[in-house]
C-alpha cells in the first residue's frame, strides 16, 4: 500500500515543488549551501560531521567575503530595480531574497536587517526616511521604513552636475529678463513724472473776471462838399 510518497504521486510532486520553492531563510546553511525544510532538519544538519568540518575551517576573512558579496548584490538589485526612488526596506528585502542563489544574511556579520540598513546609511550608500537619528546599538523598527539608493557613480554625478548647470543658466536668464523689465518700468515712470513737471496745470478761478477787448471798426463818413458857383467875370 502506498504511503503517498512514491514517485509520481501528488505527495511526491508536492514535496518536489516545496524543495524547488523558496524556503525559510533561517533554515538555510550558507556554508554548506544547503536548504533545510524545517527547524528540526536544520538542527540535524548543523550537528552533522560534514557541517562541523566546514565550520572549523571558516575564518574572519570568509565572513567578510560573505558580507561584501551580500551588500554588493543587495545594492546592485536596489539600483537596477528602483534607482534612487524610495521603497519600503522590508518590501525590497523580500524582492532580494526571491533569488535562491543569493548570499544569505546568516552567513554575514550582520545580525539583522535593521543593522544592515543602518550600516548602509552610515556608509552613505542608502538614505533612510522616517528616522530622526540612527543608533548602531539598537535595532530600529522596520515597519514601513523607506530607503533609497544613493548613486555616487561618476556618470550619475556628471549627469546631476549638468542638470544643475542647466537649471542655473535658466535661472540666470530669467533674472536678467526680470532686471531688464524692472528697468524699463522704472524708466517709463521717470519719463511720465518729468512730463508732468514741465507742464504744470494752474487751478481755474471761477470768480476771476476775464476782459476780452473788442475793436469796433467804424466807417469813415464821407463828407459831401458843395461846390461853390463860379463867379462870372463878365457880369
Secondary structure, 3 states (H helix, E strand, C coil): CCCCCCCCCHHHHHHHHHHHCCCCHHHEECCCCEECCCHHHHHHHHCCHHHHHHHHCCCHHHHHHHHHHHHHHHHHHHHHHHCCCCEEHHHHHHHHCCCCCCCCHHHCCCCCHHHHHHHHHHCCCEEEECCCCCCCCCCCCCCCCEEEECCCCHHHHHHHHHHHHHHHHHHHHHHHHHHHHHHHHHHHHHHHHHHHHHCCCCCCCCCCCCCCCCCCCCCCCCCCCCCCCCCCCCC
